[in-house]
Structures are given as C-alpha cells and as structure tokens.
C-alpha cells in the first residue's frame, strides 16, 4: 500500500518521465534534421534513460500493490530550435524534474512513508547527475559551439556517449 497522495504523485511522475523522453526525442529529431548526429545520438540515449526512470517508478508502484494509471502525454514543447537554446531548455527541464522529485519526497516525509523516501533517494542523486550533465553541455557549447571546428568536435564527442 501507498499513501493516497504519494501514490497520485508517483503516477504523475511516471507521466512526467515519459514526457521527458518525448521532449528529448524531439530534441534528437531537430539535431538529426540539422545533420548533427552526435547531438541526436546523445538525446536519443537520454530519452531511453527517461523511459527507464518511468519503468523504475512503475515497478515501485506495482510492487506496493497499487495501480498505475497512464495518462495522455503532452506534445513536446520545444521553445526554440537554436542549438544552445535547446541545451538550455534541457537544463531548465531537469531543474523542473528535480523540483517534482523534491515534492514527492516532501509529501512522503510528511506522511512518514519512509519506504518511498528510501526509494526516492536514487532519484534525488540521479537528478544531481542529470543537472550536472545538462549544465556541462551548455557550458561546453558556450565555449566551443560558436566555431565550426568546435561544433564538429563537440558533435563527435557526443556521438561517443554509451
Ligand atoms: Mg528522469
């Protein structure tokens, strides 16, 4: 069993993680259409990671004998197709996701549902990494992305993401 409010928040988080995957797929589409295959590869992998996050949450809800209710996924809202603006939007998005995870964390603490707190610790740490990666990419792009050679190398580097 899960606390009702925590259960609802976890269900919406499953949706939010799938939306993240959707958003990153759209970023990958834009980069692919510009011929920046390394960037496209990076966001394709990022999208897969987001689906894994959703899967982890789904498993947790089901393991607790609760139902998972899937809702419609919103159309991805890409604010700008400019390279740097996309990287910035990814960072903004991860900061938003961190705030969502923090909300579920607070709600779990409030009702003393420590098993969920323990479960969410992994996500709290994961968000530090997600924000760091997104931020590094913005910084690297600012440093090197404005020259053709820099962009070429950055694209080649991102193509190597495993
Ligand atoms: Mg995620």
Backbone and ligand atoms as CSV (ligand in chain L), in Angstrom:
chain,resi,resn,atom,element,x,y,z
A,1,UNK,N,N,0.821,-1.220,0.000
A,1,UNK,CA,C,0.000,0.000,0.000
A,1,UNK,C,C,0.854,1.270,0.000
A,2,UNK,N,N,0.281,2.286,-0.577
A,2,UNK,CA,C,0.955,3.584,-0.564
A,2,UNK,C,C,-0.031,4.627,-0.056
A,3,UNK,N,N,0.490,5.661,0.526
A,3,UNK,CA,C,-0.358,6.795,0.899
A,3,UNK,C,C,-1.011,7.339,-0.384
A,4,UNK,N,N,-2.296,7.739,-0.270
A,4,UNK,CA,C,-3.058,8.138,-1.463
A,4,UNK,C,C,-2.399,9.288,-2.240
A,5,UNK,N,N,-1.975,10.299,-1.494
A,5,UNK,CA,C,-1.380,11.460,-2.170
A,5,UNK,C,C,-0.039,11.095,-2.825
A,6,UNK,N,N,0.757,10.309,-2.090
A,6,UNK,CA,C,2.062,9.887,-2.616
A,6,UNK,C,C,1.858,9.029,-3.872
A,7,UNK,N,N,0.867,8.152,-3.807
A,7,UNK,CA,C,0.534,7.305,-4.956
A,7,UNK,C,C,0.185,8.164,-6.180
A,8,UNK,N,N,-0.636,9.182,-5.966
A,8,UNK,CA,C,-1.010,10.083,-7.077
A,8,UNK,C,C,0.208,10.793,-7.647
A,9,UNK,N,N,1.069,11.257,-6.747
A,9,UNK,CA,C,2.272,11.975,-7.202
A,9,UNK,C,C,3.199,11.046,-7.991
A,10,UNK,N,N,3.323,9.805,-7.541
A,10,UNK,CA,C,4.175,8.848,-8.264
A,10,UNK,C,C,3.591,8.554,-9.640
A,11,UNK,N,N,2.264,8.422,-9.704
A,11,UNK,CA,C,1.616,8.222,-11.006
A,11,UNK,C,C,1.884,9.397,-11.950
A,12,UNK,N,N,1.791,10.623,-11.429
A,12,UNK,CA,C,2.059,11.755,-12.328
A,12,UNK,C,C,3.530,11.811,-12.694
A,13,UNK,N,N,4.396,11.331,-11.789
A,13,UNK,CA,C,5.817,11.344,-12.118
A,13,UNK,C,C,6.141,10.363,-13.244
A,14,UNK,N,N,5.413,9.249,-13.293
A,14,UNK,CA,C,5.605,8.298,-14.396
A,14,UNK,C,C,5.313,9.027,-15.706
A,15,UNK,N,N,4.208,9.784,-15.694
A,15,UNK,CA,C,3.840,10.565,-16.871
A,15,UNK,C,C,4.934,11.595,-17.193
A,16,UNK,N,N,5.439,12.267,-16.150
A,16,UNK,CA,C,6.458,13.313,-16.351
A,16,UNK,C,C,7.751,12.726,-16.933
A,17,UNK,N,N,8.111,11.517,-16.509
A,17,UNK,CA,C,9.333,10.884,-17.030
A,17,UNK,C,C,9.141,10.506,-18.505
A,18,UNK,N,N,7.936,10.039,-18.834
A,18,UNK,CA,C,7.678,9.689,-20.239
A,18,UNK,C,C,7.641,10.969,-21.090
A,19,UNK,N,N,7.082,12.039,-20.512
A,19,UNK,CA,C,7.108,13.325,-21.224
A,19,UNK,C,C,8.562,13.755,-21.473
A,20,UNK,N,N,9.438,13.563,-20.486
A,20,UNK,CA,C,10.858,13.916,-20.649
A,20,UNK,C,C,11.441,13.156,-21.837
A,21,UNK,N,N,11.106,11.868,-21.921
A,21,UNK,CA,C,11.594,11.054,-23.038
A,21,UNK,C,C,11.106,11.646,-24.365
A,22,UNK,N,N,9.851,12.057,-24.363
A,22,UNK,CA,C,9.220,12.626,-25.551
A,22,UNK,C,C,9.913,13.925,-25.978
A,23,UNK,N,N,10.212,14.754,-24.979
A,23,UNK,CA,C,10.873,16.037,-25.227
A,23,UNK,C,C,12.268,15.795,-25.805
A,24,UNK,N,N,13.008,14.857,-25.206
A,24,UNK,CA,C,14.372,14.587,-25.672
A,24,UNK,C,C,14.374,13.935,-27.057
A,25,UNK,N,N,13.341,13.155,-27.342
A,25,UNK,CA,C,13.234,12.594,-28.695
A,25,UNK,C,C,13.054,13.710,-29.709
A,26,UNK,N,N,12.275,14.720,-29.314
A,26,UNK,CA,C,12.062,15.842,-30.220
A,26,UNK,C,C,13.365,16.631,-30.410
A,27,UNK,N,N,14.140,16.794,-29.327
A,27,UNK,CA,C,15.456,17.447,-29.454
A,27,UNK,C,C,16.314,16.633,-30.448
A,28,UNK,N,N,16.283,15.300,-30.281
A,28,UNK,CA,C,17.063,14.425,-31.171
A,28,UNK,C,C,16.609,14.612,-32.617
A,29,UNK,N,N,15.292,14.729,-32.831
A,29,UNK,CA,C,14.768,14.932,-34.185
A,29,UNK,C,C,15.310,16.208,-34.809
A,30,UNK,N,N,15.332,17.274,-33.992
A,30,UNK,CA,C,15.791,18.574,-34.512
A,30,UNK,C,C,17.279,18.502,-34.871
A,31,UNK,N,N,18.074,17.932,-33.969
A,31,UNK,CA,C,19.512,17.822,-34.245
A,31,UNK,C,C,19.772,16.920,-35.455
A,32,UNK,N,N,19.009,15.837,-35.556
A,32,UNK,CA,C,19.192,14.926,-36.696
A,32,UNK,C,C,18.893,15.661,-38.005
A,33,UNK,N,N,17.846,16.501,-37.982
A,33,UNK,CA,C,17.462,17.203,-39.216
A,33,UNK,C,C,18.507,18.246,-39.608
A,34,UNK,N,N,19.358,18.647,-38.645
A,34,UNK,CA,C,20.431,19.607,-38.955
A,34,UNK,C,C,21.730,18.890,-39.315
A,35,UNK,N,N,21.710,17.561,-39.271
A,35,UNK,CA,C,22.929,16.801,-39.579
A,35,UNK,C,C,23.865,16.667,-38.398
A,36,UNK,N,N,23.410,17.070,-37.217
A,36,UNK,CA,C,24.248,16.934,-36.012
A,36,UNK,C,C,23.944,15.593,-35.340
A,37,UNK,N,N,24.507,14.548,-35.911
A,37,UNK,CA,C,24.168,13.187,-35.480
A,37,UNK,C,C,24.637,12.879,-34.060
A,38,UNK,N,N,25.745,13.466,-33.652
A,38,UNK,CA,C,26.247,13.232,-32.292
A,38,UNK,C,C,25.260,13.759,-31.258
A,39,UNK,N,N,24.773,14.970,-31.472
A,39,UNK,CA,C,23.775,15.564,-30.569
A,39,UNK,C,C,22.495,14.723,-30.581
A,40,UNK,N,N,22.101,14.287,-31.778
A,40,UNK,CA,C,20.886,13.474,-31.900
A,40,UNK,C,C,21.050,12.170,-31.124
A,41,UNK,N,N,22.215,11.547,-31.242
A,41,UNK,CA,C,22.506,10.303,-30.521
A,41,UNK,C,C,22.429,10.529,-29.003
A,42,UNK,N,N,23.018,11.625,-28.561
A,42,UNK,CA,C,23.023,11.967,-27.132
A,42,UNK,C,C,21.586,12.055,-26.597
A,43,UNK,N,N,20.712,12.735,-27.321
A,43,UNK,CA,C,19.332,12.902,-26.837
A,43,UNK,C,C,18.483,11.648,-27.044
A,44,UNK,N,N,18.824,10.844,-28.019
A,44,UNK,CA,C,18.151,9.540,-28.142
A,44,UNK,C,C,18.421,8.688,-26.911
A,45,UNK,N,N,19.688,8.664,-26.491
A,45,UNK,CA,C,20.044,7.884,-25.294
A,45,UNK,C,C,19.387,8.478,-24.053
A,46,UNK,N,N,19.351,9.811,-24.021
A,46,UNK,CA,C,18.723,10.485,-22.879
A,46,UNK,C,C,17.239,10.095,-22.796
A,47,UNK,N,N,16.591,10.020,-23.948
A,47,UNK,CA,C,15.171,9.632,-23.987
A,47,UNK,C,C,14.997,8.218,-23.430
A,48,UNK,N,N,15.903,7.318,-23.797
A,48,UNK,CA,C,15.831,5.941,-23.297
A,48,UNK,C,C,15.979,5.908,-21.782
A,49,UNK,N,N,16.886,6.740,-21.285
A,49,UNK,CA,C,17.097,6.805,-19.830
A,49,UNK,C,C,15.827,7.244,-19.116
A,50,UNK,N,N,15.129,8.204,-19.739
A,50,UNK,CA,C,13.888,8.699,-19.121
A,50,UNK,C,C,12.829,7.599,-19.061
A,51,UNK,N,N,12.776,6.774,-20.090
A,51,UNK,CA,C,11.824,5.650,-20.074
A,51,UNK,C,C,12.192,4.672,-18.968
A,52,UNK,N,N,13.484,4.527,-18.708
A,52,UNK,CA,C,13.918,3.659,-17.600
A,52,UNK,C,C,13.485,4.247,-16.248
A,53,UNK,N,N,13.545,5.563,-16.154
A,53,UNK,CA,C,13.081,6.197,-14.908
A,53,UNK,C,C,11.593,5.897,-14.692
A,54,UNK,N,N,10.827,6.022,-15.784
A,54,UNK,CA,C,9.384,5.752,-15.701
A,54,UNK,C,C,9.149,4.297,-15.285
A,55,UNK,N,N,9.942,3.407,-15.844
A,55,UNK,CA,C,9.829,1.978,-15.558
A,55,UNK,C,C,10.124,1.682,-14.083
A,56,UNK,N,N,11.142,2.336,-13.569
A,56,UNK,CA,C,11.518,2.169,-12.156
A,56,UNK,C,C,10.353,2.594,-11.238
A,57,UNK,N,N,9.734,3.713,-11.575
A,57,UNK,CA,C,8.611,4.228,-10.777
A,57,UNK,C,C,7.413,3.281,-10.871
A,58,UNK,N,N,7.176,2.819,-12.072
A,58,UNK,CA,C,6.051,1.926,-12.334
A,58,UNK,C,C,6.225,0.636,-11.520
A,59,UNK,N,N,7.426,0.071,-11.561
A,59,UNK,CA,C,7.718,-1.140,-10.787
A,59,UNK,C,C,7.450,-0.910,-9.299
A,60,UNK,N,N,7.870,0.251,-8.823
A,60,UNK,CA,C,7.718,0.545,-7.397
A,60,UNK,C,C,6.244,0.605,-7.007
A,61,UNK,N,N,5.447,1.295,-7.829
A,61,UNK,CA,C,4.010,1.420,-7.541
A,61,UNK,C,C,3.361,0.027,-7.553
A,62,UNK,N,N,3.685,-0.751,-8.581
A,62,UNK,CA,C,3.107,-2.097,-8.696
A,62,UNK,C,C,3.564,-3.013,-7.561
A,63,UNK,N,N,4.836,-2.918,-7.173
A,63,UNK,CA,C,5.360,-3.745,-6.078
A,63,UNK,C,C,4.647,-3.466,-4.773
A,64,UNK,N,N,4.065,-2.281,-4.680
A,64,UNK,CA,C,3.347,-1.938,-3.468
A,64,UNK,C,C,1.863,-2.252,-3.569
A,65,UNK,N,N,1.520,-3.030,-4.587
A,65,UNK,CA,C,0.140,-3.478,-4.739
A,65,UNK,C,C,-0.817,-2.384,-5.178
A,66,UNK,N,N,-0.263,-1.316,-5.784
A,66,UNK,CA,C,-1.115,-0.209,-6.224
A,66,UNK,C,C,-1.221,-0.191,-7.744
A,67,UNK,N,N,-2.249,0.510,-8.233
A,67,UNK,CA,C,-2.454,0.597,-9.679
A,67,UNK,C,C,-1.621,1.722,-10.298
A,68,UNK,N,N,-1.209,1.473,-11.531
A,68,UNK,CA,C,-0.551,2.524,-12.309
A,68,UNK,C,C,-1.584,3.048,-13.290
A,69,UNK,N,N,-1.840,4.361,-13.278
A,69,UNK,CA,C,-2.744,4.870,-14.304
A,69,UNK,C,C,-1.981,5.765,-15.262
A,70,UNK,N,N,-1.976,5.343,-16.509
A,70,UNK,CA,C,-1.270,6.105,-17.536
A,70,UNK,C,C,-2.201,7.176,-18.105
A,71,UNK,N,N,-1.651,8.367,-18.240
A,71,UNK,CA,C,-2.429,9.476,-18.801
A,71,UNK,C,C,-1.860,9.841,-20.173
A,72,UNK,N,N,-2.570,10.724,-20.882
A,72,UNK,CA,C,-2.074,11.197,-22.185
A,72,UNK,C,C,-0.763,11.958,-21.975
A,73,UNK,N,N,0.150,11.786,-22.918
A,73,UNK,CA,C,1.428,12.512,-22.862
A,73,UNK,C,C,1.287,13.773,-23.720
A,74,UNK,N,N,1.640,14.924,-23.142
A,74,UNK,CA,C,1.533,16.177,-23.892
A,74,UNK,C,C,2.513,16.223,-25.060
A,75,UNK,N,N,2.133,17.002,-26.062
A,75,UNK,CA,C,3.037,17.257,-27.189
A,75,UNK,C,C,4.270,17.975,-26.637
A,76,UNK,N,N,5.485,17.569,-27.058
A,76,UNK,CA,C,6.683,18.225,-26.530
A,76,UNK,C,C,6.719,19.716,-26.881
A,77,UNK,N,N,7.034,20.519,-25.896
A,77,UNK,CA,C,7.075,21.971,-26.107
A,77,UNK,C,C,8.514,22.429,-26.293
A,78,UNK,N,N,8.968,22.449,-27.540
A,78,UNK,CA,C,10.321,22.923,-27.813
A,78,UNK,C,C,10.256,24.436,-28.029
A,79,UNK,N,N,10.966,25.177,-27.153
A,79,UNK,CA,C,10.833,26.635,-27.172
A,79,UNK,C,C,11.565,27.279,-28.348
A,80,UNK,N,N,12.712,26.693,-28.729
A,80,UNK,CA,C,13.482,27.268,-29.825
A,80,UNK,C,C,14.306,26.153,-30.457
A,81,UNK,N,N,14.542,26.257,-31.763
A,81,UNK,CA,C,15.323,25.207,-32.418
A,81,UNK,C,C,16.799,25.571,-32.497
A,82,UNK,N,N,17.160,26.718,-31.912
A,82,UNK,CA,C,18.560,27.124,-31.837
A,82,UNK,C,C,19.324,26.122,-30.961
A,83,UNK,N,N,20.523,25.709,-31.405
A,83,UNK,CA,C,21.276,24.673,-30.684
A,83,UNK,C,C,21.438,24.977,-29.189
A,84,UNK,N,N,21.994,26.155,-28.906
A,84,UNK,CA,C,22.253,26.485,-27.495
A,84,UNK,C,C,20.949,26.572,-26.701
A,85,UNK,N,N,19.898,27.110,-27.338
A,85,UNK,CA,C,18.611,27.235,-26.641
A,85,UNK,C,C,18.040,25.857,-26.285
A,86,UNK,N,N,18.265,24.874,-27.144
A,86,UNK,CA,C,17.807,23.509,-26.845
A,86,UNK,C,C,18.552,22.978,-25.624
A,87,UNK,N,N,19.864,23.175,-25.591
A,87,UNK,CA,C,20.664,22.680,-24.460
A,87,UNK,C,C,20.230,23.364,-23.167
A,88,UNK,N,N,19.917,24.666,-23.279
A,88,UNK,CA,C,19.451,25.411,-22.104
A,88,UNK,C,C,18.093,24.911,-21.643
A,89,UNK,N,N,17.230,24.606,-22.624
A,89,UNK,CA,C,15.901,24.098,-22.263
A,89,UNK,C,C,16.009,22.747,-21.552
A,90,UNK,N,N,16.987,21.924,-21.974
A,90,UNK,CA,C,17.196,20.620,-21.329
A,90,UNK,C,C,17.582,20.828,-19.859
A,91,UNK,N,N,18.458,21.808,-19.614
A,91,UNK,CA,C,18.876,22.098,-18.236
A,91,UNK,C,C,17.679,22.575,-17.403
A,92,UNK,N,N,16.929,23.523,-17.987
A,92,UNK,CA,C,15.723,24.037,-17.310
A,92,UNK,C,C,14.757,22.888,-16.987
A,93,UNK,N,N,14.606,21.997,-17.951
A,93,UNK,CA,C,13.683,20.877,-17.772
A,93,UNK,C,C,14.143,19.970,-16.638
A,94,UNK,N,N,15.440,19.686,-16.574
A,94,UNK,CA,C,15.942,18.821,-15.500
A,94,UNK,C,C,15.784,19.489,-14.132
A,95,UNK,N,N,15.942,20.803,-14.089
A,95,UNK,CA,C,15.734,21.525,-12.822
A,95,UNK,C,C,14.275,21.390,-12.388
A,96,UNK,N,N,13.386,21.462,-13.373
A,96,UNK,CA,C,11.959,21.285,-13.091
A,96,UNK,C,C,11.673,19.871,-12.580
A,97,UNK,N,N,12.267,18.869,-13.233
A,97,UNK,CA,C,12.068,17.478,-12.801
A,97,UNK,C,C,12.580,17.298,-11.370
A,98,UNK,N,N,13.726,17.907,-11.055
A,98,UNK,CA,C,14.246,17.832,-9.678
A,98,UNK,C,C,13.222,18.389,-8.689
A,99,UNK,N,N,12.565,19.486,-9.065
A,99,UNK,CA,C,11.571,20.076,-8.162
A,99,UNK,C,C,10.375,19.125,-7.985
A,100,UNK,N,N,10.026,18.391,-9.035
A,100,UNK,CA,C,8.921,17.420,-8.927
A,100,UNK,C,C,9.310,16.285,-7.976
A,101,UNK,N,N,10.542,15.787,-8.120
A,101,UNK,CA,C,11.025,14.708,-7.247
A,101,UNK,C,C,11.036,15.209,-5.794
A,102,UNK,N,N,11.508,16.440,-5.615
A,102,UNK,CA,C,11.534,17.013,-4.255
A,102,UNK,C,C,10.134,17.089,-3.651
A,103,UNK,N,N,9.144,17.411,-4.482
A,103,UNK,CA,C,7.755,17.479,-3.978
A,103,UNK,C,C,7.285,16.116,-3.483
A,104,UNK,N,N,7.603,15.071,-4.228
A,104,UNK,CA,C,7.169,13.730,-3.802
A,104,UNK,C,C,7.918,13.349,-2.528
A,105,UNK,N,N,9.168,13.748,-2.473
A,105,UNK,CA,C,9.992,13.472,-1.288
A,105,UNK,C,C,9.368,14.127,-0.053
A,106,UNK,N,N,9.022,15.403,-0.178
A,106,UNK,CA,C,8.408,16.130,0.954
A,106,UNK,C,C,7.104,15.469,1.367
A,107,UNK,N,N,6.279,15.117,0.366
A,107,UNK,CA,C,4.978,14.514,0.666
A,107,UNK,C,C,5.170,13.182,1.393
A,108,UNK,N,N,6.178,12.401,0.996
A,108,UNK,CA,C,6.440,11.105,1.635
A,108,UNK,C,C,6.907,11.294,3.081
A,109,UNK,N,N,7.759,12.293,3.272
A,109,UNK,CA,C,8.240,12.577,4.636
A,109,UNK,C,C,7.083,13.014,5.527
A,110,UNK,N,N,6.237,13.851,4.968
A,110,UNK,CA,C,5.110,14.400,5.726
A,110,UNK,C,C,4.202,13.298,6.283
A,111,UNK,N,N,3.977,12.249,5.475
A,111,UNK,CA,C,3.095,11.166,5.936
A,111,UNK,C,C,3.898,9.989,6.511
A,112,UNK,N,N,5.191,10.248,6.741
A,112,UNK,CA,C,6.103,9.235,7.313
A,112,UNK,C,C,6.125,7.939,6.499
A,113,UNK,N,N,6.091,8.091,5.156
A,113,UNK,CA,C,6.176,6.896,4.314
A,113,UNK,C,C,7.654,6.708,3.924
A,114,UNK,N,N,8.406,6.134,4.858
A,114,UNK,CA,C,9.863,6.080,4.709
A,114,UNK,C,C,10.321,5.153,3.599
A,115,UNK,N,N,9.527,4.142,3.264
A,115,UNK,CA,C,9.939,3.263,2.153
A,115,UNK,C,C,10.016,4.067,0.847
A,116,UNK,N,N,9.075,5.032,0.695
A,116,UNK,CA,C,9.103,5.852,-0.528
A,116,UNK,C,C,10.257,6.854,-0.481
A,117,UNK,N,N,10.536,7.371,0.706
A,117,UNK,CA,C,11.686,8.265,0.867
A,117,UNK,C,C,12.946,7.522,0.421
A,118,UNK,N,N,13.078,6.296,0.924
A,118,UNK,CA,C,14.237,5.458,0.589
A,118,UNK,C,C,14.283,5.192,-0.930
A,119,UNK,N,N,13.137,4.896,-1.509
A,119,UNK,CA,C,13.054,4.661,-2.953
A,119,UNK,C,C,13.492,5.908,-3.738
A,120,UNK,N,N,13.056,7.075,-3.254
A,120,UNK,CA,C,13.323,8.314,-3.987
A,120,UNK,C,C,14.766,8.785,-3.868
A,121,UNK,N,N,15.507,8.261,-2.885
A,121,UNK,CA,C,16.907,8.681,-2.740
A,121,UNK,C,C,17.689,8.480,-4.038
A,122,UNK,N,N,17.403,7.373,-4.727
A,122,UNK,CA,C,18.080,7.116,-6.001
A,122,UNK,C,C,17.803,8.251,-6.998
A,123,UNK,N,N,16.549,8.703,-7.047
A,123,UNK,CA,C,16.162,9.767,-7.983
A,123,UNK,C,C,16.779,11.114,-7.602
A,124,UNK,N,N,16.892,11.350,-6.300
A,124,UNK,CA,C,17.498,12.608,-5.847
A,124,UNK,C,C,18.942,12.669,-6.343
A,125,UNK,N,N,19.665,11.556,-6.188
A,125,UNK,CA,C,21.068,11.504,-6.651
A,125,UNK,C,C,21.138,11.581,-8.165
A,126,UNK,N,N,20.231,10.887,-8.819
A,126,UNK,CA,C,20.198,10.881,-10.285
A,126,UNK,C,C,20.014,12.310,-10.823
A,127,UNK,N,N,19.167,13.089,-10.151
A,127,UNK,CA,C,18.917,14.458,-10.617
A,127,UNK,C,C,20.160,15.339,-10.504
A,128,UNK,N,N,21.011,15.067,-9.510
A,128,UNK,CA,C,22.265,15.839,-9.400
A,128,UNK,C,C,23.078,15.599,-10.676
A,129,UNK,N,N,23.146,14.329,-11.083
A,129,UNK,CA,C,23.889,13.958,-12.282
A,129,UNK,C,C,23.247,14.554,-13.540
A,130,UNK,N,N,21.919,14.471,-13.623
A,130,UNK,CA,C,21.212,14.986,-14.810
A,130,UNK,C,C,21.438,16.489,-14.969
A,131,UNK,N,N,21.347,17.212,-13.860
A,131,UNK,CA,C,21.549,18.668,-13.931
A,131,UNK,C,C,22.993,18.992,-14.279
A,132,UNK,N,N,23.915,18.218,-13.700
A,132,UNK,CA,C,25.334,18.444,-13.965
A,132,UNK,C,C,25.646,18.208,-15.446
A,133,UNK,N,N,25.145,17.102,-16.000
A,133,UNK,CA,C,25.376,16.802,-17.414
A,133,UNK,C,C,24.795,17.883,-18.315
A,134,UNK,N,N,23.567,18.290,-18.018
A,134,UNK,CA,C,22.896,19.295,-18.846
A,134,UNK,C,C,23.641,20.627,-18.769
A,135,UNK,N,N,24.097,20.959,-17.554
A,135,UNK,CA,C,24.811,22.221,-17.361
A,135,UNK,C,C,26.166,22.198,-18.069
A,136,UNK,N,N,26.875,21.061,-17.976
A,136,UNK,CA,C,28.185,20.951,-18.637
A,136,UNK,C,C,28.047,21.140,-20.143
A,137,UNK,N,N,26.968,20.580,-20.679
A,137,UNK,CA,C,26.761,20.686,-22.119
A,137,UNK,C,C,26.509,22.146,-22.539
A,138,UNK,N,N,25.740,22.870,-21.732
A,138,UNK,CA,C,25.506,24.299,-22.002
A,138,UNK,C,C,26.849,25.043,-21.963
A,139,UNK,N,N,27.647,24.765,-20.929
A,139,UNK,CA,C,28.932,25.463,-20.769
A,139,UNK,C,C,29.885,25.138,-21.917
A,140,UNK,N,N,29.948,23.856,-22.288
A,140,UNK,CA,C,30.839,23.456,-23.387
A,140,UNK,C,C,30.408,24.099,-24.700
A,141,UNK,N,N,29.086,24.143,-24.904
A,141,UNK,CA,C,28.599,24.748,-26.144
A,141,UNK,C,C,28.962,26.234,-26.200
A,142,UNK,N,N,28.835,26.904,-25.033
A,142,UNK,CA,C,29.167,28.337,-24.987
A,142,UNK,C,C,30.644,28.549,-25.318
A,143,UNK,N,N,31.485,27.634,-24.841
A,143,UNK,CA,C,32.925,27.767,-25.066
A,143,UNK,C,C,33.320,27.435,-26.509
A,144,UNK,N,N,32.768,26.329,-27.038
A,144,UNK,CA,C,33.281,25.816,-28.317
A,144,UNK,C,C,32.284,25.844,-29.467
A,145,UNK,N,N,31.000,25.952,-29.147
A,145,UNK,CA,C,29.957,25.736,-30.161
A,145,UNK,C,C,29.881,26.792,-31.241
A,146,UNK,N,N,30.475,27.967,-31.000
A,146,UNK,CA,C,30.311,29.035,-31.989
A,146,UNK,C,C,31.303,28.915,-33.149
A,147,UNK,N,N,32.343,28.073,-33.004
A,147,UNK,CA,C,33.219,27.871,-34.163
A,147,UNK,C,C,32.856,26.546,-34.837
A,148,UNK,N,N,33.024,26.488,-36.135
A,148,UNK,CA,C,32.677,25.279,-36.903
A,148,UNK,C,C,33.484,24.091,-36.401
A,149,UNK,N,N,34.777,24.339,-36.130
A,149,UNK,CA,C,35.654,23.263,-35.678
A,149,UNK,C,C,35.230,22.767,-34.289
A,150,UNK,N,N,34.891,23.724,-33.419
A,150,UNK,CA,C,34.447,23.375,-32.065
A,150,UNK,C,C,33.161,22.565,-32.105
A,151,UNK,N,N,32.245,22.998,-32.949
A,151,UNK,CA,C,30.957,22.308,-33.067
A,151,UNK,C,C,31.165,20.891,-33.613
A,152,UNK,N,N,32.073,20.784,-34.583
A,152,UNK,CA,C,32.385,19.476,-35.180
A,152,UNK,C,C,32.906,18.522,-34.105
A,153,UNK,N,N,33.821,19.024,-33.266
A,153,UNK,CA,C,34.429,18.179,-32.233
A,153,UNK,C,C,33.429,17.812,-31.141
A,154,UNK,N,N,32.608,18.776,-30.755
A,154,UNK,CA,C,31.601,18.534,-29.722
A,154,UNK,C,C,30.603,17.471,-30.208
A,155,UNK,N,N,30.209,17.616,-31.468
A,155,UNK,CA,C,29.283,16.647,-32.068
A,155,UNK,C,C,29.904,15.245,-32.078
A,156,UNK,N,N,31.207,15.172,-32.406
A,156,UNK,CA,C,31.904,13.880,-32.443
A,156,UNK,C,C,31.997,13.282,-31.034
A,157,UNK,N,N,32.225,14.157,-30.052
A,157,UNK,CA,C,32.321,13.705,-28.663
A,157,UNK,C,C,30.977,13.129,-28.180
A,158,UNK,N,N,29.906,13.806,-28.533
A,158,UNK,CA,C,28.568,13.343,-28.089
A,158,UNK,C,C,28.160,12.039,-28.776
A,159,UNK,N,N,28.703,11.824,-29.965
A,159,UNK,CA,C,28.398,10.581,-30.694
A,159,UNK,C,C,28.934,9.369,-29.949
A,160,UNK,N,N,29.895,9.604,-29.027
A,160,UNK,CA,C,30.512,8.500,-28.276
A,160,UNK,C,C,29.777,8.130,-27.002
A,161,UNK,N,N,28.716,8.859,-26.668
A,161,UNK,CA,C,28.012,8.537,-25.417
A,161,UNK,C,C,27.489,7.107,-25.452
A,162,UNK,N,N,27.754,6.382,-24.381
A,162,UNK,CA,C,27.295,4.981,-24.302
A,162,UNK,C,C,25.975,4.887,-23.541
L,1,MG,MG,MG,14.221,11.474,-15.456
